[in-house]
Amino acid sequence: MPARHLLRDKDRKFRILFRANPQPMWVFDPQTLELLEANAAACALYGYSADEFRKLTLADIQGEEDARRFTSVLNGKASAWRHRTKSGRAIDVEIAVHRIQFGGKRVQLAVLMDITGRTQLEDQLRQAQKMEAVGMLAGGVAHDFNNLLTIITGYSQLILNSLGPHDPNRHSVEQIMKAGESAAALTRQLLSFSRRQVLQPKVIDLNGLVSRLSAMLRRLIGEDIDLRLELRPELGRVSADPGQLEQVIMNLVVNAREAMPQGGTLTVETANSYLDETYAAQHMQVKPGPYVLLAVSDNGAGMDAATQARLFEPFFTTKVVGKGTGLGLSTVFGIVKQSGGSVEVYSALGQGTSVKVYLPRLDQPVAMESGTAQKTAVCGTETILVVEDDEMVRSLVRETLERVGYQVLDVADPMAARGLSESHPGAIHLLIADVVMPRLSGPALAQELIGRRPALKVLYISGYTDSAVVNSGLLEREVAFLQKPFTPAALAEKVREVLEGDGKTKHAGE
């Protein structure tokens, strides 16, 4: 057979294999960057027909600069590039090129692999690792600040209680109290973001929660914004902390309002949803299954991709200096993640934004709301053992309780508490213990002491719930818990509540 016939036969076989290959492929001229041929798989990936592909160059697919750079690194090894499809969608592809003879000329064969899903998961992993590292730092800072704020607000209240209504120092102490309360709100946001706060979950009806908030939300957004509630009937239940979920809704609504300075429409929507395996494969830490959707949408300015990429980072804000802490959406992220849910943001410049929160759906009855509790007296004469490793916090607790009549035994560490419990001749009615302490945790100490003193009741205090608390299962049981920073009044009231309870005490605030 003549050589030209062999070449023609070889070219025909190549074309057959090329067109039928399930892997996307191009043939292009490395000199002109023209795309000479594309197989069916490439057409399906990019959305162009074969005829349309033949009218394109590499620059049409990956931009002028990347096209020039691409031809300079052709070495047979696979490399990753960002391409754009006919519809404008960005995809990530890995390309390996090979020199071939095609149509009687030396050209390049590009074999492509769509790695968009893999790239997205890698980006999510990097973001999750970064958020976790920042969260650990934020949680540790918040814990230390809560000890300091307990002392600042505590002693401020004790001083304030001793001043007359016309004392010239009263205003100064009130300002210290206000500053302490503002700082405490900031640390609560840090704890929300770092997922180290104490949640008090209940089975709740999200439609009912949104409806109850609607009047306040309308006052919050102003008259120039139309608030629309689209609450689907027969909505499933969710398990969440009602107070924290209210914070999620208000933060999202405030953000939506600020995206519409000239007014607009703000929609709060609920619906039953199902996240399938495909969605879960594209989103780390999301399990397939039934969810309840909470969406807050606006028709405001929208966001570009760079802003969306940093949206949930702590302290990132697009507001002018002094107008925001940058913790609003990072707080939303932390609360939703700690509640077992996920957050998805859809936005485009000039087209508005929709933030979708997915919470696991339950088929359980809503928790019954208890009636308004009567305020209990705060005074007492019982004996209380206080175990707290921070000396100033321990002194504040002791002074607060002694002022309202209690007998207080206080020690700095669990070992000393163990010895004091064994040597004390009288009754000890209540143990107040920090949750996380050196050598022995608060729950472990309480278990030991209750073994010897079965009537002993326990009140836990802590600045945050780190892994030692979560892993112990403490917060899944009905225990009495008082979050730092707390005021002397809150401490005295909680102590009285625990002492007068039946032993089945709950988290502070329930």
ABEGO torsion letter per residue (X at the ends): XBAAAAAAAAAAAAAAAAAABABBBBBBBAAAGBBABBBAAAAAAAGBBAAAAAABBAAAAAEAAAAAAAAAABAGBBBBBBBBBAAGBBBBBBBBBBBBBBGGBBBBBBBBBBAAAAAAAAAAAAAAAAAAAAAAAAAAAAAAAAAAAAAAAAAAAAAAAABBAABAAAAAAAAAAAAAAAAAAAAAAAAAAAGABBBBBBBBBAAAAAAAAAAAAAAAAEAABBBBBBBBBGBBBBBBBAAAAAAAAAAAAAAAAAABAAEEBBBBBBBBBBBBAAAAAABBGBBBEBBBBBBBBBABAEBBAAAAAAAABBGBBABBBGABAGAAAAAAAAAAAAAGBBBBBBBBBGAEBBBBBBBBBBBBBBBBBBBBBBBBBABBABBBBBBBABAAAAAAAAAAAAAAGBBBBBBABAAAAAAAAAABABBBABBBBBABBBGBBAAAAAAAAAAABAABBBBBBBABBBAAAAAAGAAABBBBBBBOBBBAAAAAAAAAAAAABAGBBBBBGX
